[in-house]
Amino acid sequence: MRGKLWFAVGAAAGYVLGSRAGREKYEQIALTARKFWDHPSVQEAAGVVQAQATRLYEEGKGTVNDKLTHSKLGEKLSHGADKPLATAGSRSGGSTTSTTGAPSTGNRSSGTGIGTSNNPR
């Protein structure tokens, strides 16, 4: 139904923009559209649709919140909010300064640029 309505609106807009009938035909179409939109039954239907959309939105939001709080993902998200954010140099890959004053990239390479590891195996 909504698709048909949008098609009709698009067809009317296309007709108005592409019409060679001139300003008089445009005014007639605009007046008809204004009368249609201002009709009490159309306004009532628009109000009902808006109320239903608001109700469905609130119900959906409540359902998602309820499902999320009772799931593993919800538990992870709620517990994750209590943890502090990682600081620079704490395994985040950020740049830090070593005790010698030389900058460190935060990775475990030997500084040769080849990516060799300092970890003994």
N, C-alpha and C positions, 0 to 999 in steps of 0.2 A: 504494500500500500504506500509506504513512504517513498519507494522508488518511483512509483507512478506519479506521485505528487511532485517530486523533484523533476521528473521528465516534463510534466506539464508546465512547471515554472520555467524550466530551461527553454521549452518550446515557445512559450509566450515571450520570454526575454529575447530569444533569437528572432522572433517575428518582429518585435518592436524595433530591435537594432537593425534588422535587415529590410524593414518595410520601406517601400517607396511611396507609401500613401501619404506621408508627410505628417506634420504636427497634429493635424486634426484627428487622424486615426490613433496616434500615440495618446492624445488626451482622452479619447474614448476608452481605450484599453486601460489606461491608468485609473480613470474614474470607475470602471467596472471592477477592477482589482481592489480599489479602496472600498467600494460598497461591499464587496464580498468579505474583505477582512474585517470591516467594521460591523458586520451583521452579528447580532447577539448570539445566535447559535454557534457561529464560528468562534467567537470569543469565549463562549462557554466551553466548547470542545478544546480550545487551546489551553484553558485553565485546567481542565480535567487531565489533559495529557501532561502538562507541567507538574501537576500534583502527583500523578502516577510515576513520572520519571524521578521526582524527588524521593518518593517512598521507596522505589526500587533501588535507587542509589544508596539510601540509608540502610536498607536491608542487606544489600550486597556488601557494603562496608562492614556492617556488623558480622556477617557470615565470614568474611575474610579475616577479620580480627579474631573471631572465635576459633576458626580453623588454625590460624597462625599461632595462637597462644597454646594450643594443644598439639603442636607438632615439634619434631626435632629442630626444624629450621627456626621456628619461633623461639625455642629455648636457646639456640645458639645466638640469635639476634638479641634476645633480652640479656643474656649473660655477656655477650660481646660489648654491650653498651657500658658495662661496669668496668671493663678493663681499660687501663690507660693506653693512649696511643703510643706507638713506637717512637723513640727519639732517634735523632741522627746518630749513626754509628752502631745502633743496636740491631744488627742483622737486616737493616733496611737498605743497605747498599749505598748509603749516604757517605759523603766525604767527612773524615774526622782527622784530627791531628794526633800523631803518635807522641810518645814521651820524648822522642828526640827532636820534636818540632817539625818533622817532615810530614807532609800531607799523606794520608792514606786513603785509598779508594774504597775501602770496606770489603774488598774481595780477598780471596786467599791466594792470589797469584804471587809469584816471586819477584815481580817487578820487571821481569824480562819482556813482558808483553806477549809471551807465548801461552800464558794461562796454566803454567805448571803449578802444582799444589805443594804447599809446605807441609802437608800432612804426611807423616810416615805411615806406610801400610804395613 
